[in-house]
């Protein structure tokens, strides 16, 4: 079978399913699993120009876009791989530009920083609910090191429950430093969404 045809079918399956449903989620997961080896091979020379954090961030931005904007793919304008490669190219360029702008400016926000100290404890519960519901399926697709077993949703739930970084790192057998760095990047991205949801 033509690999591009099978990719197209997975995209069409996702496009034809309702947003925020298990059917769409399954189609997107299958699509990502099939795309990963192709992307890794085709763009190895591009991602080699980035450090591991920048590469991971570019890939996460790609997956988030695909999950949110799968309808933008048009079969009449090229193959799925051509679409994906073009999306990744711009995200790699964005990471290079962002890296130059933010050298030495990295800050890390803990979950309770999203809720002001003078606010009622119920806001923490609201924050937990927003992350658990994940209506736009953003948090569950934001993986640590492209590992579906550990995503931002799981990490936020653990941290909001008071589990320490060390305990989480030991549980998933990962570096605590890398875990904290992943958290910093993810919260920086999602903080505006979470704060807006808390205000609604």
Buried (B, 14 or more C-beta within 10 A) or exposed (E): EEEBEBBBBBBBBBBEBEBEEEEBBBBBBBBBEBBEEBBEEEBEEBBEEBEEBBBBBBBBBBBBBBBBEBEEBEEEEEBBBEBBBEBBBEBBEBBBEEBEEEEEEEEEBEBBEBBEEEEEEEBBEBBBEBBEEBEBBBBBBBBBBEEEEBBBBBBBBBBBEEEEBEEBBEEBEBEBEBBBBBBBBBBBBBEEEBEEBBEE
